[in-house]
Amino acid sequence: MKIEMHTHTKESSPCAKLEASSIVGLYKEVGYDAVVVTDHYNKWCMEQSGAASADEYTEYFLKGFETAKKAAGDELLILPGIEVSLLESPNDFLLYGITKDFLYDNPDIFRMTLKELHSLCKENNILLIQAHPNRGYCNPAPVDFLDGMEVYNGNPHHNNNNEKTYDIAKENKLIMTSGSDFHDKEYLARGGIITDTRINNINELTEILKSSSYRLICDGEGK
């Protein structure tokens, strides 16, 4: 299976340019089997959404995922994810293993410290992966509070220093992921993972990540 691990939709990420249904069509065309929708989740996005309550913001956040899932039908597996930015730093973190209930029960996760978020993820069997740790405005977080790092980020508009991140992850035996950081057509299919194991849900994907039974897609090529 070819799986996109880092995707943003116009419905839920103010910086994204394409609607979820268009993204589904594009990834079908290039032969991907699954897409993890990881829309931004942070204070700024909450303010931009116009939501009057925590539940309203959660509904807004889930719109991209739910629209993609409906558009995909049985032709493409759409999985839930999240890219959360905490108030304590400019860093971003990808969470794999979230559910709708988790989001409704924990609407203020962006207000947590990384240590608190790490503990919450452990309690809920969620993997905490730092996105693009060596991008200009970011810094590698303490590895004790991470399950992994996004060692390849395909965003063409940032110097992600992917090689530095790979070295840190390898040295500390962290889970390694790759993602296109999709926002528009030019980001299409630049990253992701390939696995020989068929998956049907987000929990099965997290088990694949834990087992290292996959290859990374870097700039469209599997490695």
N, C-alpha and C positions, 0 to 999 in steps of 0.2 A: 504494500500500500504506500502511496505517495501522499504525505500529509503536510499541509501548510500549518505552521504553528503560531503565526503572528499576523493577525488580520484586523483591520479597522474598517468599520462601516460608517457611511454618512449619517445613518439614523441615530447613532449613539456616540460617535466621536466627531466633535466639531471640526477637527483638522482633516478628516477624510473627505474624499471627493466623489466617491461612487456609492450608490445605494447597494444594499445587500443582494438584491436580486441580480444585479449586473455582475457582481463579484462571483456569484454562484456560476453564472454562465461562462465567465472567463476561465474559472478553474476547471470546469468540465472540459472546455475546449483544449486545454493544455495537458489533460490527462491526470489530474490529481484525483485522489479517491476520497479525501477528507480535508476539511478546513476547520481549524479552531478559531472561533471569533473571539478576539481579545481586545475589545474596545477599551478606551481609556476610562479610568475610574479615579477621579480626584476632585478636589475642592473646586477648581476652575470649571471642570466639566459640569459639576452639579449646579454651579451658578449659571452657566450658559444654558442649561436645560430648562430653566424657569420652573423647576419642580418646587412645589410648596411644602413638601414633606419628604421624609426619608423613603417612604413607600413609593411615592411618585417618582423619585429619582431612580429607584431600582427598576420600576416599570420602564422608564426612559432608557436606562442602560441595557435592558434585556431586549429592546425592540429590534436592534440590529441582528442579534442572534436568532430571535424568533422569526423575523422576516426571511433571513437566509435559510432557516430550516424549512419553512413553508415552501419557499421557491425551489429548494433542492429536491423535495420529495424523496424518492428512493434512489435517485441517481447520484447523489453526493452526500456523504456523511458530514453533518454539521455538528460541531462539538462546542460546548461552552468554555470560555476562558475569561481572563481579565488581565488588564495591565494597570496596576495600581501605582499611584505616586503618593508618597507619604509627605506629610507637612515638615518632617524633621530634616529632609534632604531633597536634592533635585533628582534623586535616583528613581528608576522605574522597575517594577517587579511583575513578572508574569506568573500567574497562579493557574495551575492545572489540577483539576479535580473539584472545582466549585460546582455548586448546584444552585437552583433558584432559592431554595429554602435557606441555604447558607447566606446568600446575599440579603434576603429579607431579615434574617436574624442578626446580621452584622453590617448594617448600613454605613457605619462610620469607620470602616477599616482604614481609610486614608488618614485618620487622625491618630492611629496607633504608632508606636515606635516599631522599628524593625524587629526588635526582640519580642515585643508583644505579638506582632503579626506572625512571626515564626512559631511561637507557641500555639497560637490559634490554628495555624495550618497543620501542625503536627497532630493536634487534637482531632482534626477533621480529615486526615489522610489526604491533604492537599500539598502538592509540590510547589515550593517557592523558588523561582528561578529569576536571577537578576537579568533584566534586559540590557543589552548594549552597555556593559559596565564601564568601558573605556571610551565612550563617546565624550566629546569635549566637555560638556557640562556635568558629566557623571563621574563617580569614583567607585572602584570596586568595594563592595560592602564586606564586612567581616564574614569570613566563610563559615564561621560557627552558626550563623543565622541564615544560611542558605542551603538549599538542596542542590542547586546547580547554577550555571551561567549560560546565557545565550552567547555561544562562542562565535556564531556567525549571524550578523544582522545585515540584511540585504538593502537597507535604505540607501539609495544612491546620493542623497543630499547631506549626508553626515560622514565624517571620518570616524568610523566606529572602532578603529584599531582592533579589529577582530583577532589578529595574531596574538596580541598581548592577553586578551581574554582567554584564548585557547590555552596559553601557557599556564595561566593561573588555575584554570579548571583542571588541567591535566596534573599539575603539581599537587593539588589538593583533593584529587579523585572525586571531583564534583560531576553531577549529571551535566552533559553537554547538549544544548539544543541549537537549532538553526531556524530562522524565520525571515520571511520577506519584509516584514514590517509594512504590509500592504496598506497604502493610502490612495493610490491611483494606478492607472494602467501600467505606467512605467515601472512599477514595483512588482509586477506580476511574476510569480513563480521563480523568484530569485533565491528562495530558501525553503526550508522544511526538512522533513526526515523521510526515509524510505525503510519500511520494515517488511519482512516476509510473513509476518504474523497478521492474520485478519483481526481487526478490532471492530467492535460494535458500539462502544460507548467510551466516555471520558475516563472511567476507572480502568478500563483495559489499556487505554493509552498511557496512563500513569505507570502501570505495571511494565509496559514496554520500555518506558524511559528509565525505570529503576533497573531493569535487566540489561540495559545497553544493547538490546537486540535490534539495532537499527543503524542506518548510515545517515550522515548529514548531507543535505543538499546545500551546496555553496555556489552562488552565482549561477544557479540553474543546473549544476552538475553534482551527481552523487559522489560522495567520498567516504 
